[in-house]
Amino acid sequence: MMTRLAFALLGLALACAAGAQDPSALRPAQASGQAFPSKPIRFLVPYPPGGGTDIVARAVGQKLQESMGQPVLVENRPGASEIIGTEALARSAPDGHTIALVGSFAINPSLFPKLPYDSERDFIPVTRLVNVPLALVAHPSVPASSVKELVQLAKSRPGKLNFAHLGAGSPHYLAMEWFKHLAGVDIVAVPYKGVAPANAAVAAGEVQIMFTGLTAGLAQVKAGRLKALAVSPAKRVGAAPELPSVAEAGYPDFDIMVWYGVVAPAGTPAETLAKLNAEIAKALGAADLKQRFAAMGIEAAPLPAGEFGRFIRSETQMWGRIIKATGAKPD
């Protein structure tokens, strides 16, 4: 007579044999490595809705949603020079279902002595998204039509000119501080809560100058509310080839391009990162998206994850040198 133990062992053996013969028994294990994305993707944006970064994130998110078959939910987490949104990412599960747009990522480690996360340890690069050149603009009443004339004016009126900016952690602020350092001029910083109010302040003559996004600046120039003096990258840009660079005016060390990219929590699986990188690159390569960004003065500029990581390290070193040289401090 077969004992209960023998029956149990026989049943286990039969089950194993059936599993070996039935491929469906292996499907859960196989699917576990292929399921991404298995639920909606949260795309954290550390800026308010409606701005350029939000527009970029939502445009890319829509393309990802179409190609990956899962909703991509843009979640705005503005404040503290991106720190609030970036910290939220650091506390997210490393499964690829939460990613974040970053722009001040290479600035913050040098500007803020104590961050609630470690930029190198807690995150992994996915890809760069776009490059955004800045334009040096002035109110039409400013008696200067070039960088050289602006420097002469500022030296003749030390501490009398003001510039608008978006906060001490913004590249707009640091670009002007670097310009002041290289040119040896004294121009007073005036903070505003966002690009739109800063642009409006210069257009209204409340402050005289600022570095702003090229497209926003040119729109105001065409309307007659501002005049453009130069662009921030070392070379002229295709969207405004008539504008000289600051470097051309005799400051070769001035070479600044604002960029935005995507990072994920450290520990995100390599195959998941590879899929995100490939899907975002495909989205940025879409003709309609490239045209839309080009009309905004934005250049789609994806990078492989490894190259993006090296780019971030290089940018971190550059901003570190600028912050040390200018003595810039957080707000």
FIRO-364669 format. One record per residue: residue in one letter; z, y, x of N, C-alpha, C in turn. Coordinates in steps of 0.1 Angstrom, whole numbers, plus 2048, in hexadecimal, padded with zeros to 3 digits. Layout:
N
AZYXZYXZYX
...
***
This chain:
331
M8007F480980080080080080D809
M7F78168057F682280D80282C80A
T80883181481483A81280E84880F
R81885080A81485E80780F865814
L81586381F81086982C80286582F
A7FF85882D7F185382F7E7859826
F7EB85B8197E28628107DF870814
A7EA8778197E888581D7DF886829
L7E187C8337D887D83F7CA87A83B
L7C88708327BA86C82E7B4878827
G7BB87F81E7B688B8177B2896821
L7BA89882C7B78A28357AB89F83D
A7A989284179E88E848791890840
L79188C83378688E82B78289D829
A78C8A582878A8B38267838B9833
C7888B583F7828B984B7738B584C
A7718A88487638A384975A8AB840
A75F8AD8347578B582A7548C3830
G75E8C983675C8D683B7528D6847
A7528CC84F7488CB85A73A8CA855
Q7388C384972B8C18447268CC83B
D7308D483672C8DF82C72C8ED834
P7218F383772190083E72990A836
S72A909829731914822740915826
A74590A82C75390A83075591383B
L74B91684374C91F84E74992E84B
R74493183F73F93E83C74A94983D
P75794783976095283B762956849
A76294C85276494F860758957866
Q74C95386274095A86673F968861
A74396985474297684D74B980853
S75797B85976198585E75B98D869
G75298987174C99087B740998877
Q73B99786A72F99D8667319A685A
A73E9A78567409AE8497409BD84A
F7409C38557419D18567349D8852
P7359E28497419E78427449DF836
S7509DB8347549D382875A9DC81D
K75C9E981F7629F281675DA00819
P760A0A81175CA18814761A1C822
I759A2582875CA2B835761A39833
R76DA3C839773A4983876EA51844
F768A5C842762A6584D76BA7184D
L775A7285677EA7D857777A8985D
V778A95857772AA185D77EAAB85E
P781AAF86A78DAB886C78AAC686A
Y781AC986077DAD785D77DAD884E
P77DAE584977CAE683A76FAE3835
P76EAE0828761ADD821758AE9822
G74BAE6823741AF182173BAF782E
G742AF483A73EAF9846733AF084C
G72EAF5858724AED85F728ADF862
T734ADD867739ACF86A739AC685E
D73DACC85373EAC5846730AC1841
I727ACA843719AC783F713ABC847
V716ABC854711AB285D716AA4859
A724AA485772AA97854725A92847
R723A9A83D71FA95830710A90830
A708A978386FAA938396F9A86840
V701A8484B701A77852707A6C84A
G712A70843719A6683A710A6182F
Q708A6A82A6FFA6581F6F5A5B824
K6EFA5E8316E6A548376EDA4783A
L6F9A4783E700A3B841703A33835
Q706A3A82A709A3481D6FCA2C818
E6F1A3381A6E4A2C8166E1A2081E
S6E3A2182B6DFA168346EAA0B835
M6F6A0E833701A048357069FE828
G702A0381D7069FD8107149FF80C
Q71BA09812729A0C80E72BA1B80D
P733A20804735A2E80373BA34810
V737A3F81473DA4781F743A53819
L750A5381A759A5D81475DA6881E
V757A7481D75BA7F827768A84822
E772A8482B780A89828783A94831
N784AA082C787AAC834796AAD837
R799AAE8447A7AAF8497A8ABB852
P7A6AC784D7A6AD38567B3AD785C
G7B3ADE8677BFAE486C7C2AE187A
A7C9AEA8817CEAE888F7C4AE3899
S7B9AEA8997AEAE78A37AAAD88A3
E7A8AD38977A4AC58957B0ABB897
I7BBABF89B7C6AB689E7CAAAE892
I7CBAB48867D0AAD87A7C6AA2877
G7B9AA48777B0A9A8737AFA8F87E
T7B0A9388A7AFA898957BBA80896
E7C7A868937D3A7E8927D2A74887
A7CCA7887C7CBA6E8707C2A63875
L7B8A6587D7AFA5A8817B7A5188B
A7BFA578937C7A4E89D7D0A44895
R7D4A488897DDA3F8827D6A36878
S7C9A368797C1A2E8707BEA20876
A7BBA1686D7B8A098727ACA0987A
P7ACA028867A0A0188F7969F788A
D7909F987E7869EF8797799F6876
G777A0287A76AA09878769A1086A
H772A0D861772A13854778A21853
T77DA2685E781A3485F77CA3A86D
I774A4486C76FA4B877771A5A876
A76FA62880771A7087F767A78887
L763A8388175BA8D889765A95892
V760A9889E768AA08A775FAAA8AE
G765AB58B275EAC08B9766AC68C4
S773AC88C177DACD8CB784AC28D3
F77FAB68D2785AAA8D8787AAC8E7
A77DAB28ED77DAB48FC785AC0900
I788AC98F6790AD58F979FAD38F8
N7A3ACC8EE7B1ACB8EA7BAAC58F5
P7B6ABB8FD7BFAB69077C3AC0911
S7BBACA9147BEAD491E7C5AE0918
L7C3AE290B7C9AEE9047D6AEC8FE
F7D9AE08FA7E5ADC8F37EDAD38FC
P7F9AD7901800ACE90B806AC1904
K808AC28F780EAB68F0805AB38E3
L7FDAA98E47F5AA58D87FCA998D2
P7FBA978C5801A8B8BF7F9A7E8C1
Y7F0A7E8CA7E8A738CD7E3A748DC
D7DEA698E17D8A698EF7C9A688ED
S7C2A738F27B4A738EF7ACA688F5
E7B1A639017AAA589077AFA4A902
R7BBA499007C1A3C8FC7BFA388ED
D7C0A428E47C0A3F8D67B3A3F8CF
F7A8A438D679BA438D0790A3D8D8
I785A3A8D2779A358D976DA3C8D4
P764A418DD758A488D974FA408D1
V748A468C773EA3F8BF730A458C3
T72EA528C1722A598C5723A688C3
R71BA6F8CB71AA7D8C8711A7F8BC
L714A898B470BA8C8A8701A978AB
V706AA38AE6FDAAF8AF702AB88BA
N6F8AC08BF6FBACB8C76F9AD88C0
V702AE28C2701AEF8BB702AFA8C5
P6F7B018C86F9B0D8D1700B188CA
L706B208D270DB2C8CD704B388D0
A706B438C86FFB508CB70AB5A8CD
L708B638D7710B6F8D970AB7A8D0
V712B7E8C670DB888BC716B948BC
A710B9F8B8718BAC8B7714BB38AA
H71DBBC8A671ABC589B70FBCF89F
P706BD28966FBBDB89A700BE98A0
S70CBED89D711BFA8A3715BF98B2
V716BED8B771ABEB8C570FBF08CE
P711BFA8D7706BFF8DF703BF68EB
A6FFBEA8E86FBBE08F26F1BD68EC
S6E6BD48F26DCBCB8ED6D9BBF8F7
S6E2BBE9016E1BB390A6EEBAF90F
V6EFBA49166FCBA091C700BAA927
K6F6BAF92F6F9BB89396FFBC5934
E6F9BCA9296FDBD692370BBD591C
L70EBC991771BBC6911726BC691B
V723BC092772CBC093272FBCE936
Q725BD6938727BE493C72FBEC932
L72DBE9925734BF091A743BEC91B
A745BDF91C753BD991C75BBDF928
K754BE093375BBE593F75EBF493E
S756BFB936758C09934763C0C92A
R766C01922770C03917779BF7917
P781BF592278ABE9923794BE8917
G794BDD91179EBDB90679ABE18F9
K78EBE88F878ABEF8EC781BE78E3
L77ABDD8E9771BD48E1779BC88DC
N776BC38D077CBB78CB772BAC8C8
F777B9F8C976EB948C5775B8B8BB
A76DB878B1772B7D8A7771B6F8AC
H77AB678A877AB598AC781B508A1
L780B438A3785B3A898792B3389C
G798B388A77A5B328AB7A4B2F8BA
A7AFB2E8C17AFB2C8CF7AAB1E8D3
G7A9B158CA7A4B088CE795B068CB
S78FB118C6781B108C3778B138CF
P76CB0D8D0763B108DB75EB1F8DA
H75EB248CE75AB328CC764B3B8D4
Y770B398D377AB418DA77AB3F8E9
L779B328ED779B2F8FB76CB34902
A761B348FB754B39900756B48904
M75CB4F8FB75EB5E8FD768B60909
E773B5890977CB59914776B56921
W76DB4C922766B4992E75CB54932
F756B5A92874DB6592B755B71930
K760B7492A768B7F92F76DB7D93D
H770B70940775B6D94E76AB6F958
L75EB6A955752B6B95E74EB79960
A74EB81955749B8E955754B9895A
G760B9495A76BB9D95D76DBA8954
V76DBA594776FBAF93C77BBAC934
D780BB792D78CBB5924787BB8916
I786BAD90E782BAE90078DBA78F8
V792BAD8ED79EBA88E679AB9E8DB
A7A1B938DB79EB888D17A4B8B8C4
V79DB888B97A1B8A8AB79EB7D8A4
P7A8B758A07A6B688997A2B6988A
Y79AB60886796B5F878797B50874
K799B4E86779AB4086278CB3B85E
G784B38868777B3286576BB3B86A
V760B3486B754B3B86F74FB46866
A74FB4385974AB4C84F752B5A84F
P75FB5984F766B6684F765B6D85D
A763B66867761B6C875754B73875
N74AB6C87173CB7287073CB7F867
A743B7E85C744B8985374BB95859
A755B9286175CB9D867754BA4871
V74CB9D879743BA4882738BAB87B
A732BA5871728BAC86972DBB9862
A73ABB985F740BC5858745BCF862
G744BCB86F749BD5879758BD587C
E75FBCB87676DBCB878770BC7887
V768BBE88C768BBB89B75ABBD8A0
Q758BBE8AD74BBC18B2742BB58B6
I748BAA8BB73FB9F8C0746B928BE
M73EB878C0744B7A8BF739B708C4
F73DB648C8734B598C9735B518BC
T729B4F8B6729B488A971EB3D8AA
G71DB348A0713B2A8A0705B3189F
L6FBB2C8A66EFB338A76E8B36899
T6E8B2C8916E1B2E8846E8B3887B
A6F6B3887B6FDB428736FBB50878
G6FAB518866F8B5D88C6EBB63889
L6E0B5A88A6D3B5F8886D0B6387A
A6D7B5C8706D5B608626DAB6E860
Q6E6B728666EBB7F8656E2B8986D
V6DCB858786D3B8E87F6C7B91877
K6C1B878706B5B898686B8B9385C
A6C5B928586C9B9B84D6CDBA9851
G6CCBAB85F6CFBB88646DEBBB866
R6E7BB18646F5BB38646FBBB1872
L6F3BAA87B6F8BA78896ECBA9892
K6EFBA989F6E4BA88A96E8B9E8B3
A6DFB968B76E1B8B8C06DEB8F8CE
L6E7B8C8D86E5B908E66E2B848EF
A6E7B788EC6E4B6D8F56E8B608EE
V6E5B558F46E9B478F06F2B418FB
S6FBB388F7705B33900700B2890A
P6F6B1F9066F2B159106EBB1C91C
A6EBB159286E5B1B9346D6B1E932
K6CFB1692A6C1B179276BFB1D919
R6B4B239176B1B2890A6AFB1D900
V6B1B1F8F36B0B158E96A3B178E1
G69EB0B8DC692B0C8D4692B138C7
A69EB148C16A0B1B8B469FB2A8B6
A6A1B2F8C26A0B3D8C469CB408D3
P690B3C8D668BB3D8E468BB4C8E9
E68BB558E068BB638E5698B688EA
L6A3B618E76B0B658EC6B3B5F8FA
P6B7B689036BAB639106C8B5C910
S6CBB5491A6D8B4E91B6E1B58923
V6EEB559216F8B5D9286F6B5B937
A6F3B4E93B6F1B4B9496E6B5394F
E6DBB569476D0B5E94C6D4B6D950
A6DFB7194A6E4B7F94C6ECB80959
G6EDB759606F4B7596D701B6E96D
Y703B6596370FB5C96370BB4E962
P707B4896D701B3A96D70CB3096A
D719B3396B723B2A967726B29958
F71FB31951721B31942716B2893C
D71BB1D937712B1393171AB0B927
I71AB1091B722B0A910719B06904
M71BAF9900714AF48F471FAED8EC
V721AF28DF72AAEC8D6724ADE8D2
W72CAD48D0727AC78CC731AC18C2
Y72CAB88BA734AB08B1731AA18B3
G73BA998B2738A8B8B4741A838AB
V741A758AC749A6C8A4751A638AD
V75EA628AA767A588B176DA4F8A7
A772A448AC779A3A8A3787A378AA
P790A318A379CA2D8A979AA228B4
A7A2A238BE7A2A198C97A4A0B8C3
G79EA028C879F9F48C37959F08B9
T78C9F98B57819F68AC7789EC8B3
P7749E18AC76C9D78B275F9DC8B8
A75B9D78C374F9DB8CA7429DA8C1
E7419CF8B97369CD8B17359D88A6
T7419DC8A17429E689773E9F389C
L7429F78A873EA038AF72FA048B1
A72A9F88B571B9F88B87149FA8AB
K7189F58A07119F7893712A0588F
L71EA0B890720A1988C717A22895
N716A1F8A270EA278AB6FFA268A7
A6FBA1A8A46EDA188A06E9A1E893
E6F2A1D8896F0A2387C6F0A3287C
I6F9A388846F9A478856EDA4C88C
A6E9A458976DDA4989E6D1A48895
K6D0A3E88C6C5A3D8836C5A48879
A6D1A4C8746D2A5786B6CEA64871
L6D2A6687D6CFA738846C0A73887
G6B9A688886ABA6788B6A2A6987F
A6A8A698736A0A6A86769AA78866
A68DA79863685A8586468BA9085B
D690A8C84F695A978466A2A9D84B
L6ABA948526B7A998576B5AA2863
K6ABA9E86C6A8AA68786A3AB3874
Q69AAB4869695AC08656A0AC985F
R6A9AC38576B4ACB8516BDAD185C
F6C0AC98666C9ACE8716C1AD8879
A6B5AD687C6ADAE08846ADAED87D
A6ACAED86F6ACAFA8686B9B01869
M6C4AF986C6D1AFF86E6D4B0387D
G6CAB008856CCB038936D4AF889A
I6D4AEC8946DCAE189A6D3AD789F
E6D6AD18AA6CEAC78B06D4AB98AF
A6CEAB08A86D3AA28A86D3A9C8B6
A6DEA978BA6DFA938C86E8A868CA
P6E4A7B8C46ECA6F8C56ECA6A8D4
L6F7A638D76F8A5D8E46FEA4E8E3
P6FAA458EC701A388EC710A3A8EE
A718A318E9727A338EA72CA368F8
G727A2E90272BA2F90F728A3C915
E71BA41913717A4E91871FA59911
F722A5790472AA628FD738A63903
G73DA5790774AA5790D74AA5F91A
R740A5D92273FA6492F73CA7392D
F735A76922732A8491E740A8B91A
I748A84913755A8A90F75DA8D91B
R75EA84924766A86931761A92938
S753A9393974EA9F940751AAC939
E750AAC92C754AB8924762ABB925
T76BAB1925779AB392777CABA934
Q776AB693E778ABC94C773ACA94B
M767ACD945762ADB94576BAE493D
W770AE0931779AE892A786AEA930
G78BAE0938797AE193F796AEC94A
R78BAEC951789AF795B789B05954
I782B06949781B1394278FB1793D
I796B0E9377A3B119327ADB1593D
K7ACB0E9487B5B129547B1B1F959
A7A4B2295B79FB2F9617A2B3A958
T7A1B3994B7A3B449417B2B4693D
G7BAB3B93F7C8B3C93A7C9B3B92B
A7BEB359257BEB359167CAB2C911
K7D0B319067DCB2B9007D9B288F1
P7DFB1D8EC7DDB1B8DD7E4B268D5
D7DFB278C97E4B318BF7F3B2F8BD
***
